[in-house]
Each structure stands twice: as structure tokens, then as C-alpha cells.
Amino acid sequence: MGRPRLIILIRHAQSEGNKNRDIHQTIPDHRVKLTPEGWTQARDAGQRLRKLLRPDDTLQFYTSPYRRTRETTEGILETLTSDEPDPSPFKRSNMKVYEEPRLREQDFGNFQPCSAEMERMWQERADYGHFFYRIPNGESAADAYDRVSGFNESLWRQFGEDDFASVCILVTHGLMSRVFLMKWYHFSVEYFEDLRNINHCEFLTMKRQGENGKYILENNLRTWSELRRERAALKAKEDKESGKDKETIKLEKQNASPVVPRKWGGCPEGCNHGQNFKIRRDLAELRQQDENHSKNGFSHHAHTPEINGTIASRRPAGKRMPNNSEDDSDDPRGIVAPHIDVIRAREEVVSSPDGTPSFITVEDRLRNSLSTPQKSVFLHVGRDGGGTYSGHASEGSEEEVSESAARKRLADKAARVKNGALNGLNGKDSAIHQNNRHAHANRLGDAPSNSDQGSDAGDEAEDLDKAEKEDRSVRGSVY
């Protein structure tokens, strides 16, 4: 069917907590039950609902999980489905009843305190504002508003179902009924706080309009401002009937005791928090200094005004507050900072890419450079970029060698080997040969320093096969 034609809000019947508020000191709020008068009100509400409905209406109930609301729902269903005095068109089996925790009462804390403290709390709430005042260990009306907002959205989605009932009935509490209307009709906070509570088992009927589908509230909500106007008009009527003139009424108002505004925050009974509280003198001096700078235009110096000064920026540069507190001996503000020669640091070479000056002296740099181990001249970097014995059979190179260059290198090496063998047969070069006889036997495969001369072009082709064969051997291997 879609959207229901009626949405009816019903406040629960009279409970034991409404009759005696002290019961909340021993019984949890969600376990408070109805009084005998409350059961009578619930059954009477079922009869009135039966007269309000059509015979073909389908019903869907949402009730708060509190005991007083569930018992109110049972009382309504008892007379609504009763066949006395006439047979009822509404059967219990055709109705849907759901418990909805989001419709529960505003949480007033756990077990409530004494009556005097509760009265003080209600007066404080009246001065603070009913909507935003949060009960100690409980909720504010704003918190309840958040819960009802989520329920309204869920309810609106269910209205899109084709089999939704034609009449939706919410059995809830007085404040929750007003919060529901506030969310639905976008009441202001001021108007909500001006609303008076509804009576027990009173119906708030919202009827859907056929043209635009909006729901119109058929009730006239009672407000405190209207009640004050009625009382003022009644008082004026009584004064007129008693024959009092305007001067007498004005004199009575002047003689009336003035209303003293109540003070809820701070320490109404007198403050004694400073008896065991020790104020740190360094913080007091810092606060006083900050106030003085604020009065002088938020400036570090008299000739440098600063408009948007903060506590840190208004503090004199380079000045540290002394630590006068005996209990805070480890306060870093009491430690004297080391002296830094900024002028000397500017003349020296910076030690970071961002221009940060180095405060290391030249003597320290020289001492550090002398103690730093130098790179070994015997280090051989292999092809894989490793250490001395990593890839020791090949020379370090970052570029790829072509095949023709590699063959030419093998030919040159073969020529150098051949030239060294010939020198070994020469008598005058025997001394040189003795010095370089082990040059090709080192672990890195380096060539001797004096054997860089090349061979003739004709010998390269002739000795190429011999060089390749010798190069594959253990002695001449470079792979």
C-alpha cells in the first residue's frame, strides 16, 4: 500500500514513577510498571483508537521496550480486538507489533538521587535549556533527537514497501513524542523548549494529504508561552474585578522581591580548590609577560609591531625563563643552553643542502679526516660491483663490451703474453722478466705495469688461435 494514511503517536499511560518519583531511587526506569489508573487509561485508549480507524485499515505498532509502554500497548490491543460490545474488525493475528529501542525514554541516569537533588537538577535544566542539558550519567534531548532521526529514516524506507500497513502507531514517551515531531516538522530548538508535555494516552495524529503526500498534524500543541499569557490575562481580569487601579498594581510589582539569578556553574557554595594547589611562579611570570606583550601591541620589540602574535611568537627571542619551582628540577627550561658562535658559523662551509651552518671547528674536521680510513689502493671492483674477491676474474666495468672489442682485447693480451715470453729469452731483459714473472699470477688477473706495448697488426691474426686457446686455460683465464 505504500505510505500509511495515518501516523499516530501515543504517550504511555500513568506509571508508578509518575505518581511517586522516589520510586526511581530503587527501581530502574525501564522496569517501572503502570498503576491501576494507567491500565484503565490504556484500555480507554484502545476504544478511542477503534472509533478512529476504518474497518479495512491494517495496523503496525512500534513500541518502546520499557515496561510501561509495553503494558500500554497490551491495554490498547485488549480493547481494540475485543468483541464486546460489538465484534471487532481488527484481529490480533493480523497486526504487527515491534519493539523499537530507539523510541525509549530519555535516559535520566541509573538510579536517581534524592528528591531534593532531582529538584535542583530540574531547576538547573530549566535555566540551561531543556534541549541541550545533559542529565548526569544520562542523555540530553539532543541525544534523543539523534536516536529518533535514525528511526525516522528507517521508518521512511519502510514506507516504500507495498505491504506496509495503512495506519502506523508509535507507543512511546512524552519527550520522545515531541522530539519525533521536532525532527519530522523541523521545529526550532526554541519552539521545542516552549512545548509542554502531552497527557497520558493522548493521541498525536498525523494525516497524509492526498495531493502532495505530506502529513499534517491535526493537534494544537500546548506551549508554556501560551500558558503564561493565559495566566496574565486571568490575573488582569481578577485585578479589574477587585477594583485595583493601575497605580496599586504598579506598586505591588515594585514591592515584590526581585528574582535572584541562580548560579549553577563554578562553586556556588564557595571555592576551596586553591588550598592544596600550588601555582608555579615561572608559569605565572610567563603569563604576566604574555599579558604585557598583548597590551603593547603583540610585539617582540618596541619598533617591530606584530599583529597576529601568539604566545610563542610574542616571547622575547633568546630569553629563557628561570625555573623557580622546587618540584620541577628536571624542567628543561631551567637548563642553560650552550653558547653558539653564529658569526663564526656563517663564515664556515655549510654542512647540509638546506644551508644549515656547521658548528664543527676546522680542527675537528682535520682530526676527523686524519682518523678516517682511506680507500685501499688494492681494492678491485668486479663486474657485479662487489668487493675485492667479488667477480675477481673480471675487471669492473659499467658498460657492455661488444664482441669485436672483446676479440681485439684478447688479441692484445695474447700479444703481450708472447712479448713477455720473448723477453725472457733476452739476456739484458732477464732482470725485468724476473721482477714481472709473477705479474700475471695475481688473483685479480691484472696485467703488469710495464707491458702495455701492443703487437704488430700482422701478428694478431697469426696468434689469434693460440691466444684463445691459452686464454681458456687456467693461467690466462679472465672469465
Backbone torsions as a table, in degrees:
resi	resn	phi	psi	omega
1	MET	NA	-22.8	-179.6
2	GLY	88.3	-140.0	-176.9
3	ARG	-64.7	140.3	177.5
4	PRO	-72.4	154.5	179.0
5	ARG	-80.8	-22.1	-180.0
6	LEU	-135.6	140.0	168.0
7	ILE	-122.7	118.8	-173.9
8	ILE	-118.0	124.6	175.1
9	LEU	-103.1	130.9	-177.7
10	ILE	-127.4	125.7	173.5
11	ARG	-80.2	147.7	-178.0
12	HIS	-62.0	162.7	178.7
13	ALA	-75.6	177.4	-177.7
14	GLN	-61.9	131.8	179.9
15	SER	-112.6	171.4	178.7
16	GLU	-66.4	-28.5	176.8
17	GLY	-70.1	-30.8	175.6
18	ASN	-71.0	-28.5	-179.5
19	LYS	-85.4	-34.1	-179.3
20	ASN	-144.1	106.3	-175.4
21	ARG	-72.4	-19.4	-179.9
22	ASP	-67.8	-12.6	-178.8
23	ILE	-67.1	-23.0	179.9
24	HIS	-71.8	-9.3	176.9
25	GLN	-77.0	-19.3	-177.3
26	THR	-124.3	-19.6	-177.6
27	ILE	-118.9	131.2	176.4
28	PRO	-59.7	149.6	-174.9
29	ASP	-62.4	-34.4	-176.5
30	HIS	-77.5	-7.3	179.5
31	ARG	-105.7	4.1	179.8
32	VAL	-71.9	130.4	-175.7
33	LYS	-104.7	176.3	-179.3
34	LEU	-79.1	153.1	171.3
35	THR	-84.9	167.4	174.4
36	PRO	-55.9	-36.3	175.6
37	GLU	-65.6	-35.1	178.0
38	GLY	-65.7	-38.9	176.4
39	TRP	-62.5	-38.5	177.6
40	THR	-64.3	-41.0	178.2
41	GLN	-64.6	-38.2	-179.6
42	ALA	-66.8	-42.1	178.9
43	ARG	-67.5	-37.0	176.5
44	ASP	-65.7	-35.2	177.0
45	ALA	-64.6	-34.2	176.4
46	GLY	-64.4	-38.2	178.1
47	GLN	-68.6	-42.0	177.6
48	ARG	-64.9	-37.5	177.9
49	LEU	-66.6	-35.4	179.0
50	ARG	-64.0	-36.7	178.1
51	LYS	-73.6	-26.2	-177.6
52	LEU	-79.6	-24.9	-173.4
53	LEU	-89.5	163.2	172.3
54	ARG	-92.6	156.4	180.0
55	PRO	-64.7	-26.4	-177.7
56	ASP	-95.1	7.8	179.9
57	ASP	-72.6	144.3	171.4
58	THR	-108.2	143.9	-171.2
59	LEU	-118.6	144.7	174.1
60	GLN	-139.3	122.0	-175.8
61	PHE	-103.7	142.0	167.8
62	TYR	-125.8	125.2	-176.2
63	THR	-129.0	148.4	173.8
64	SER	-66.5	146.6	-179.1
65	PRO	-75.7	-0.8	177.7
66	TYR	-67.4	151.3	-175.0
67	ARG	-63.0	-40.4	-176.4
68	ARG	-66.9	-31.3	177.7
69	THR	-78.5	-36.5	178.0
70	ARG	-67.7	-38.2	176.3
71	GLU	-69.0	-33.4	174.9
72	THR	-64.6	-40.9	177.7
73	THR	-63.3	-40.0	178.5
74	GLU	-64.7	-39.1	177.9
75	GLY	-66.2	-37.5	178.1
76	ILE	-66.3	-46.7	-179.1
77	LEU	-66.2	-28.5	-178.8
78	GLU	-62.3	-46.8	179.6
79	THR	-85.6	-24.9	180.0
80	LEU	-68.3	-36.2	-178.1
81	THR	-99.9	3.1	-178.2
82	SER	-73.7	145.6	177.9
83	ASP	-92.5	14.0	176.8
84	GLU	-115.1	135.2	-1.2
85	PRO	-79.9	-17.1	-179.8
86	ASP	-120.9	155.5	176.3
87	PRO	-60.4	136.5	-177.6
88	SER	-91.6	136.5	176.2
89	PRO	-76.7	-6.2	-176.0
90	PHE	-105.4	120.0	-179.9
91	LYS	-104.6	143.8	-177.7
92	ARG	-62.8	-33.0	-178.1
93	SER	-69.9	-19.7	-178.7
94	ASN	-93.1	0.7	-177.5
95	MET	-104.9	151.4	176.3
96	LYS	-113.6	127.5	-179.5
97	VAL	-124.7	123.2	-178.3
98	TYR	-122.8	139.0	170.0
99	GLU	-89.1	126.3	-177.1
100	GLU	-120.3	104.3	-178.4
101	PRO	-61.1	-24.5	-179.9
102	ARG	-71.1	-11.0	176.2
103	LEU	-94.5	9.1	-178.1
104	ARG	-68.4	165.9	-177.8
105	GLU	-68.2	157.2	172.3
106	GLN	-57.0	133.8	-176.8
107	ASP	-76.7	117.6	179.6
108	PHE	-98.0	24.7	-176.5
109	GLY	95.4	-171.8	179.4
110	ASN	-85.9	-117.5	174.2
111	PHE	-73.3	129.0	-174.2
112	GLN	-78.6	152.8	179.6
113	PRO	-74.4	-167.0	-176.6
114	CYS	-66.9	169.6	-176.3
115	SER	-65.0	-37.3	179.7
116	ALA	-64.1	-42.2	178.4
117	GLU	-68.0	-37.9	177.6
118	MET	-65.5	-38.8	177.7
119	GLU	-65.4	-40.4	175.7
120	ARG	-62.1	-38.0	179.5
121	MET	-65.8	-41.2	180.0
122	TRP	-65.8	-38.2	177.3
123	GLN	-66.8	-38.6	176.9
124	GLU	-64.8	-39.7	178.0
125	ARG	-64.9	-38.4	178.8
126	ALA	-63.5	-37.9	178.7
127	ASP	-76.1	-34.4	-177.7
128	TYR	-79.4	-39.8	-176.4
129	GLY	126.1	127.2	-175.3
130	HIS	-63.7	-30.7	-172.4
131	PHE	-78.0	-42.7	-173.6
132	PHE	-97.5	-12.0	-178.2
133	TYR	-70.8	124.4	179.2
134	ARG	-99.7	125.6	177.3
135	ILE	-64.9	137.3	175.9
136	PRO	-55.4	128.4	-176.3
137	ASN	62.3	18.6	-178.1
138	GLY	-133.7	-145.6	-174.9
139	GLU	-123.3	163.5	166.9
140	SER	-104.0	169.1	175.3
141	ALA	-64.1	-28.5	176.2
142	ALA	-65.0	-37.1	175.5
143	ASP	-64.5	-42.5	177.4
144	ALA	-64.4	-33.1	177.6
145	TYR	-61.6	-39.3	178.7
146	ASP	-63.6	-40.1	178.9
147	ARG	-64.9	-45.2	-178.2
148	VAL	-66.4	-32.7	178.6
149	SER	-61.4	-43.0	176.9
150	GLY	-64.7	-38.8	178.6
151	PHE	-66.7	-39.9	179.0
152	ASN	-60.7	-39.5	178.9
153	GLU	-66.8	-41.3	177.5
154	SER	-64.2	-40.8	179.9
155	LEU	-65.2	-39.3	-179.5
156	TRP	-66.2	-35.3	176.8
157	ARG	-67.4	-36.0	178.8
158	GLN	-70.2	-23.4	176.6
159	PHE	-63.5	-21.5	179.1
160	GLY	-76.4	-9.4	178.0
161	GLU	-76.1	142.5	-176.6
162	ASP	-71.1	-27.9	-176.6
163	ASP	-98.4	19.2	178.6
164	PHE	-69.6	149.0	-175.2
165	ALA	-66.6	159.7	179.6
166	SER	-80.9	-19.6	179.5
167	VAL	-132.4	125.6	178.2
168	CYS	-109.1	126.1	-175.1
169	ILE	-120.8	126.2	179.6
170	LEU	-113.2	115.1	177.0
171	VAL	-100.8	108.9	-171.8
172	THR	-142.3	-148.7	-173.9
173	HIS	-116.6	170.9	-175.6
174	GLY	-63.9	-52.6	-179.4
175	LEU	-65.4	-36.9	-179.4
176	MET	-68.0	-30.9	175.9
177	SER	-65.2	-43.0	178.7
178	ARG	-68.8	-37.7	177.7
179	VAL	-65.8	-37.6	177.4
180	PHE	-60.6	-46.1	179.0
181	LEU	-66.9	-36.1	178.5
182	MET	-61.2	-43.4	178.7
183	LYS	-68.8	-42.7	-174.7
184	TRP	-69.0	-45.1	-174.8
185	TYR	-102.3	7.7	175.3
186	HIS	58.7	50.6	175.0
187	PHE	-68.1	150.1	173.3
188	SER	-79.2	164.2	178.4
189	VAL	-63.8	-38.2	-179.6
190	GLU	-65.0	-41.0	179.7
191	TYR	-69.4	-37.1	177.7
192	PHE	-62.1	-43.6	-179.2
193	GLU	-69.8	-19.5	177.7
194	ASP	-83.7	-15.1	-178.2
195	LEU	-72.8	139.2	173.7
196	ARG	-91.1	161.5	-178.4
197	ASN	-71.1	153.5	177.6
198	ILE	-89.3	162.6	-177.1
199	ASN	-78.7	166.6	177.8
200	HIS	-65.8	132.4	179.9
201	CYS	59.0	26.1	173.9
202	GLU	-81.2	141.8	-178.9
203	PHE	-94.1	133.0	167.7
204	LEU	-111.7	107.5	-170.2
205	THR	-103.0	126.5	175.5
206	MET	-113.8	117.6	-174.4
207	LYS	-109.9	134.0	-178.7
208	ARG	-80.4	134.9	177.3
209	GLN	-87.1	139.7	-176.4
210	GLY	-71.8	-30.0	-174.7
211	GLU	-71.6	-53.8	-174.9
212	ASN	-113.2	-4.9	178.4
213	GLY	79.2	6.6	179.1
214	LYS	-81.0	157.7	-178.5
215	TYR	-103.8	128.1	-179.4
216	ILE	-105.6	129.9	178.0
217	LEU	-79.2	121.2	-176.2
218	GLU	-88.4	-2.9	-179.2
219	ASN	-98.0	151.3	170.5
220	ASN	-98.3	109.0	-176.7
221	LEU	-73.5	139.5	179.5
222	ARG	-86.6	141.2	-178.0
223	THR	-125.9	157.4	177.8
224	TRP	-71.3	-35.0	178.5
225	SER	-64.0	-39.3	176.3
226	GLU	-64.9	-38.9	178.5
227	LEU	-64.7	-39.6	178.6
228	ARG	-65.8	-38.1	177.3
229	ARG	-65.4	-39.0	178.3
230	GLU	-65.1	-41.1	179.2
231	ARG	-68.0	-37.7	177.7
232	ALA	-65.8	-39.7	178.0
233	ALA	-67.0	-38.4	178.0
234	LEU	-66.4	-39.2	177.9
235	LYS	-65.6	-40.6	178.1
236	ALA	-65.1	-37.5	178.2
237	LYS	-66.5	-39.9	178.2
238	GLU	-66.6	-39.4	178.1
239	ASP	-66.0	-35.9	178.9
240	LYS	-69.4	-39.9	179.4
241	GLU	-70.0	-31.2	179.5
242	SER	-78.6	-8.3	177.5
243	GLY	85.5	16.6	178.4
244	LYS	-75.7	133.8	177.1
245	ASP	-88.4	176.6	-176.5
246	LYS	-68.2	-34.2	-179.6
247	GLU	-66.0	-39.2	178.5
248	THR	-66.0	-41.6	179.1
249	ILE	-64.9	-38.7	179.3
250	LYS	-67.3	-38.6	178.3
251	LEU	-66.0	-37.8	177.6
252	GLU	-64.6	-36.4	178.9
253	LYS	-69.1	-36.7	179.2
254	GLN	-69.1	-35.2	-178.7
255	ASN	-80.0	-13.6	179.9
256	ALA	-66.2	143.7	-178.8
257	SER	-67.6	132.0	-178.9
258	PRO	-68.6	150.0	179.1
259	VAL	-82.0	115.7	179.9
260	VAL	-81.3	125.4	179.2
261	PRO	-64.8	133.7	-179.7
262	ARG	-80.8	145.9	179.0
263	LYS	-112.8	114.6	-177.6
264	TRP	-101.3	-35.0	-179.8
265	GLY	-84.4	176.5	-179.3
266	GLY	70.6	-138.0	179.8
267	CYS	-127.1	87.3	-176.6
268	PRO	-61.6	-30.7	-177.6
269	GLU	-92.4	11.8	-178.1
270	GLY	102.8	136.4	-175.6
271	CYS	-94.9	130.6	174.6
272	ASN	-130.4	21.7	-177.9
273	HIS	-72.6	-20.2	-177.3
274	GLY	-86.5	0.7	-178.5
275	GLN	-67.4	-42.3	-178.2
276	ASN	-107.4	21.1	-177.5
277	PHE	-112.6	123.3	-179.1
278	LYS	-102.3	121.4	-179.9
279	ILE	-86.0	126.5	178.6
280	ARG	-73.0	127.3	-175.5
281	ARG	-69.7	-32.0	179.6
282	ASP	-66.2	-38.3	176.9
283	LEU	-69.9	-36.5	177.4
284	ALA	-64.2	-40.9	177.3
285	GLU	-65.1	-40.0	178.3
286	LEU	-64.1	-41.1	178.7
287	ARG	-65.4	-41.0	178.7
288	GLN	-65.9	-40.1	178.3
289	GLN	-64.5	-38.2	178.7
290	ASP	-65.6	-39.3	177.5
291	GLU	-65.6	-38.3	178.4
292	ASN	-64.5	-40.6	177.4
293	HIS	-66.7	-34.0	178.5
294	SER	-65.2	-38.7	179.0
295	LYS	-69.4	-27.8	-178.0
296	ASN	-89.8	13.4	175.2
297	GLY	94.7	24.7	176.7
298	PHE	54.9	53.7	-175.8
299	SER	-122.9	148.1	172.5
300	HIS	-75.5	-40.3	-179.3
301	HIS	-133.2	167.2	-176.5
302	ALA	-68.7	-27.4	-177.1
303	HIS	-96.7	0.7	-179.0
304	THR	-125.4	84.9	179.0
305	PRO	-73.7	147.1	178.6
306	GLU	-134.9	124.7	-173.0
307	ILE	-78.0	-53.4	-176.0
308	ASN	-99.2	70.1	-178.5
309	GLY	-89.0	139.2	174.5
310	THR	-105.8	178.6	-179.9
311	ILE	-62.6	-41.8	-179.6
312	ALA	-70.3	-39.7	-176.7
313	SER	-76.1	-27.4	-179.9
314	ARG	-82.4	-9.3	179.5
315	ARG	-73.8	134.7	-178.8
316	PRO	-57.5	136.4	-177.3
317	ALA	-70.3	135.8	174.9
318	GLY	80.9	-6.2	-178.7
319	LYS	-97.5	130.2	-179.2
320	ARG	-112.3	137.2	179.8
321	MET	-76.9	135.8	178.1
322	PRO	-71.7	149.1	179.2
323	ASN	-92.4	104.2	-178.2
324	ASN	-97.1	0.5	-177.4
325	SER	-87.8	128.9	179.1
326	GLU	-75.0	-24.1	-177.4
327	ASP	-83.4	-11.3	-175.8
328	ASP	-122.0	59.3	-178.5
329	SER	-69.7	-19.8	179.9
330	ASP	-94.3	14.3	-179.9
331	ASP	-67.8	123.7	-177.8
332	PRO	-64.9	-18.8	179.3
333	ARG	-70.2	-19.6	178.2
334	GLY	-86.1	-4.6	-179.1
335	ILE	-88.2	131.6	179.9
336	VAL	-75.1	129.1	-177.7
337	ALA	-75.4	147.2	177.9
338	PRO	-66.7	146.8	-179.4
339	HIS	-78.8	133.9	-178.7
340	ILE	-119.8	125.2	177.7
341	ASP	-82.2	93.0	-176.1
342	VAL	-70.0	-36.3	-178.0
343	ILE	-64.8	-41.0	179.0
344	ARG	-69.3	-35.1	-179.4
345	ALA	-67.0	-33.1	179.6
346	ARG	-68.2	-29.9	-178.3
347	GLU	-76.8	-19.8	-177.1
348	GLU	-91.4	173.0	-177.5
349	VAL	-74.1	137.2	178.8
350	VAL	-71.6	155.0	-174.8
351	SER	-115.4	12.9	179.8
352	SER	-146.6	154.8	-178.5
353	PRO	-63.3	-26.7	-177.0
354	ASP	-86.3	7.7	176.2
355	GLY	86.8	13.9	178.5
356	THR	-69.7	124.7	-176.7
357	PRO	-70.0	149.8	178.3
358	SER	-94.9	133.8	179.7
359	PHE	-101.9	18.5	177.0
360	ILE	-89.1	130.2	-177.9
361	THR	-72.3	165.7	179.2
362	VAL	-66.1	-36.6	179.0
363	GLU	-62.2	-40.1	178.0
364	ASP	-65.4	-35.9	179.3
365	ARG	-66.8	-43.1	179.3
366	LEU	-64.9	-41.0	179.0
367	ARG	-63.8	-37.3	179.8
368	ASN	-70.8	-37.3	-179.9
369	SER	-69.2	-31.9	178.8
370	LEU	-72.5	-34.9	-177.9
371	SER	-83.3	-9.5	-178.6
372	THR	-77.5	126.2	179.7
373	PRO	-66.7	135.3	179.8
374	GLN	-82.5	161.9	179.1
375	LYS	-72.0	133.4	-177.7
376	SER	-66.2	135.0	179.5
377	VAL	-74.8	-15.4	-178.9
378	PHE	-93.0	5.8	-178.6
379	LEU	-71.1	129.6	178.5
380	HIS	-115.4	120.9	-179.7
381	VAL	-94.0	121.7	-179.2
382	GLY	-78.8	-178.6	-178.0
383	ARG	-65.3	-30.8	179.8
384	ASP	-87.8	10.5	176.9
385	GLY	75.6	15.9	-176.7
386	GLY	-85.0	-164.4	-176.3
387	GLY	-83.3	-151.2	-172.1
388	THR	-63.6	-43.9	-176.8
389	TYR	-103.2	14.7	177.9
390	SER	-93.9	113.4	-176.4
391	GLY	64.7	41.8	-172.1
392	HIS	-70.2	-13.9	-178.3
393	ALA	-82.6	-2.1	-178.6
394	SER	-137.2	152.6	178.5
395	GLU	-82.0	146.4	179.6
396	GLY	-66.9	132.1	179.4
397	SER	-154.3	138.4	179.7
398	GLU	-96.4	-9.6	-177.2
399	GLU	-109.8	150.2	176.5
400	GLU	-79.3	138.0	-179.0
401	VAL	-98.3	131.5	179.7
402	SER	-72.4	167.7	-177.3
403	GLU	-67.7	-39.1	-179.7
404	SER	-67.4	-39.2	178.5
405	ALA	-67.0	-36.8	179.0
406	ALA	-65.1	-40.1	179.6
407	ARG	-67.2	-36.7	178.3
408	LYS	-66.7	-38.1	178.4
409	ARG	-64.5	-38.5	176.9
410	LEU	-64.8	-37.8	179.7
411	ALA	-67.0	-41.7	177.6
412	ASP	-62.9	-40.1	-180.0
413	LYS	-65.5	-39.9	178.3
414	ALA	-63.3	-37.6	178.9
415	ALA	-66.2	-39.5	-179.7
416	ARG	-66.9	-36.2	177.5
417	VAL	-65.3	-42.9	179.7
418	LYS	-65.1	-41.0	179.4
419	ASN	-64.8	-35.7	178.0
420	GLY	-68.8	-34.7	178.2
421	ALA	-67.2	-38.5	178.3
422	LEU	-66.8	-38.0	178.7
423	ASN	-64.4	-27.6	178.9
424	GLY	-67.9	-25.2	178.9
425	LEU	-84.0	-16.4	-179.6
426	ASN	-82.8	132.3	-176.0
427	GLY	-68.9	-42.0	-175.5
428	LYS	-72.7	-18.6	178.9
429	ASP	-100.5	13.1	-176.6
430	SER	-69.1	-33.0	179.6
431	ALA	-65.7	-43.0	178.9
432	ILE	-64.1	-38.4	-179.8
433	HIS	-65.8	-36.1	178.7
434	GLN	-66.0	-35.3	179.9
435	ASN	-71.6	-31.8	-174.6
436	ASN	-108.1	13.0	-175.6
437	ARG	-67.8	-26.4	179.4
438	HIS	-103.1	14.9	-176.0
439	ALA	-66.0	-34.0	-177.5
440	HIS	-92.6	4.1	-177.9
441	ALA	-101.1	2.8	179.7
442	ASN	-71.6	163.7	-172.1
443	ARG	-71.1	-19.8	-177.6
444	LEU	-90.8	-11.2	179.8
445	GLY	75.5	23.9	-178.7
446	ASP	-73.8	151.1	177.2
447	ALA	-84.2	154.5	177.8
448	PRO	-65.1	151.8	-175.1
449	SER	-69.5	-23.7	-177.6
450	ASN	-103.4	14.9	-178.1
451	SER	-116.7	50.4	-177.9
452	ASP	-98.4	-5.1	-178.6
453	GLN	-72.7	145.1	-177.6
454	GLY	-92.3	179.4	179.4
455	SER	-108.0	170.1	179.4
456	ASP	-70.6	161.3	-177.0
457	ALA	-70.5	-29.5	-178.3
458	GLY	-72.7	-28.6	-178.6
459	ASP	-75.9	-20.8	-175.7
460	GLU	-63.8	-48.7	-178.9
461	ALA	-68.1	-31.6	-176.8
462	GLU	-71.6	-39.5	-175.6
463	ASP	-99.7	10.6	-176.0
464	LEU	-64.4	-45.2	-179.6
465	ASP	-64.9	-39.5	179.6
466	LYS	-66.2	-39.1	-179.3
467	ALA	-66.2	-41.3	-179.7
468	GLU	-66.0	-38.6	179.9
469	LYS	-67.0	-42.4	179.1
470	GLU	-69.4	-32.6	-178.4
471	ASP	-68.9	-27.3	177.9
472	ARG	-78.0	-12.7	-179.8
473	SER	-76.1	173.3	-178.6
474	VAL	-68.3	-36.0	-175.1
475	ARG	-68.7	-43.2	-174.9
476	GLY	-102.9	11.8	-175.5
477	SER	-70.3	135.5	174.3
478	VAL	-122.2	11.6	-178.3
479	TYR	-100.1	NA	NA
